[in-house]
Amino acid sequence: VQLQASGGGSVQAGGSLRLSCVASGSLFYGNIMGWYRAPPGKLRELVATMTDRGDTTYADSVKGRFTISRDNAGNTVVLQMNDLKPDDTGVYYCKLEQYGSDWWDYWGQGTQVTVSS
């Protein structure tokens, strides 16, 4: 499985950005796709995830501002980010988790999001 992320960029506080990630290869039932981010000088942290059944999880810091969605085919995950804040700055990574004899994690390349005040 390979993940290709796109989107990101630089915006002022209060602006919006949209991240997209497409998975190619075999996706198994029960998979989870999501977004994580690494703020400058900090460890990678969860932003939002969505199962292939539509169950979502959000970090408290982004609830009400970010929305995660997946397409009907289930191989694309989108993160719509509104009302961005400088603390949202970081490198954003998409991730796929799925079980195939064991749990496997797949990561896309990072995409930079910079929010200026």
DRENMAR-584472 format. One record per residue: x negated, y negated, z of N, C-alpha, C in turn; residue in three letters. Coordinates in steps of 0.1 Angstrom, whole numbers, plus 5000, padded with zeros to 4 digits. Example, Ala and Ser with C-alpha at 12.3 -4.5 7.8 and 13.67 -1.06 7.14 Angstrom:
REM DRENMAR-584472
486850575078487750455078486850335078ALA/487250225071486350115071487150005079SER/
END
This chain:
REM DRENMAR-584472
499250125000500050005000499149885000VAL/499549784992498849654992499849544994GLN/499449445001500249325004499649204997LEU/500449124990500049004984500848884989GLN/500148804997500848685003500648564994ALA/501648474995501548344988502248234996SER/502048114992502648005000501647945009GLY/502047865018501147795027500847665022GLY/499947595028499447465024499447365036GLY/499447235032499347135042500547045042SER/501147025054502346935055502246845067VAL/503046745068503146665080504146725090GLN/503946695102504946745112506346715108ALA/507246815110508646795106508946855092GLY/507846885085508046935071508347085071GLY/508447135059508747275057507747345048SER/507647475050506847555040507447695040LEU/507147765029507747895027506647995023ARG/506548095031505548205028506248325022LEU/505648395013506148515007505148615006SER/505548745008504548855008505248975001CYS/504549024991505149134983504249264986VAL/504949374989504249494991504349584979ALA/503249644975503249734963502849874969SER/503349974963503050104968504350174974GLY/504150274981505250354987505550305001SER/506850255002507350215015508350315020LEU/508150355032508950465038510150405047PHE/511150475048512350435056511850405071TYR/512350305076512050265090510850175091GLY/510450115080509250025080509649885086ASN/508549815090508749685096507749595088ILE/508249485083507349385077507449255085MET/506349185086506449065094505248965091GLY/505148865099504148765098503448745112TRP/502148735111501348705123500548575119TYR/500048515129499148395126497948395136ARG/496948335131495748315140495448165141ALA/495848095152495547955153494047935154PRO/493547815152492147795152491547835166PRO/490547925166489847965178490648055187GLY/491748105182492648195190492848325183LYS/493348425191493648555186494848555177LEU/495048655169496148665161497448695169ARG/498548635166499748645174500948665165GLU/501948735170503148765163503948635160LEU/504448615148505348505145506848565143VAL/506948655135508348715132508148845125ALA/509148935128509149065121510549105117THR/510749185108512049235103511949375099MET/512849465104512849605100513549615087THR/513549735081514249745068515749765070ASP/516149765083517549765086518049625089ARG/517149525090517549395092517349345106GLY/516849425115516549375129515349285129ASP/515549175136514449075136513949045150THR/512649005150511948955163511248825160THR/511348735169510648605167509848565179TYR/508748505177508048445189508948335194ALA/508948315207509748205213509448075207ASP/508148055204507747915199508347885185SER/508847985178509347955165510847975163VAL/511448025174512948045173513647915170LYS/514647925161515347815157514747725146GLY/513447755143512747675133512347765121ARG/511947885124511547985113512648085111PHE/512748125098513648235095512848335086THR/512948465090512348575082513448645075ILE/513148685063514148755055513448855046SER/514148955041513649055031514549065019ARG/514049095008514849114996515549254997ASP/516549274988517349394988516449514985ASN/515449504978514549614975513649644987ALA/513549554996512849575008511349555007GLY/510849524996509349514995508849374995ASN/509649274997509249134998509749075011THR/508949015019509248945031508948795029VAL/509948715034509748565032509848505046VAL/509048405049509148335061509348185057LEU/510548135060510947995058510647925071GLN/509747825070509247755082509747605081MET/510647565090511147435091510747365103ASN/510747225103510447145115509047195120ASP/508147195111506747245115506147145124LEU/505247205133504547125144503047155142LYS/502247065147500847085146500347215152PRO/501047265163500747395169501047515160ASP/501747485149501947595139500747615130ASP/499747535131498647545122497847675125THR/497447735114496647855115496647935102GLY/495948045103496048145091497148245093VAL/498048255084499148335085498948465077TYR/499248575083499048705077500348785076TYR/500648855065501748945065501349085068CYS/502249165074501849295079503049385076LYS/502649505072503649615071503249735080LEU/504249775088504049895096504950005092GLU/504450125090505350235087504750365091GLN/505650465092505250585097505150695086TYR/504050755085503850855075502850955080GLY/503251045088502451145096501851065108SER/501750945108501250855119501750715115ASP/501650625125501950485122500750425115TRP/500950355104499950285097500250135096TRP/499250055098499349905096498649865083ASP/499349785076498749725064498749575065TYR/497749505061497649365062497449295049TRP/498049185046497749105035496649005038GLY/496248945027495148835029495848715036GLN/495048645044495648535051495848415042GLY/496848335046497048205039497148095049THR/496447985046496347875055497547785056GLN/497947755068499047655070498447555079VAL/498547425075497947315082499047215084THR/499347175097500447075100499746965107VAL/499846845101499246725107500246645114SER/499846575124500746495132500946355126SER/
END
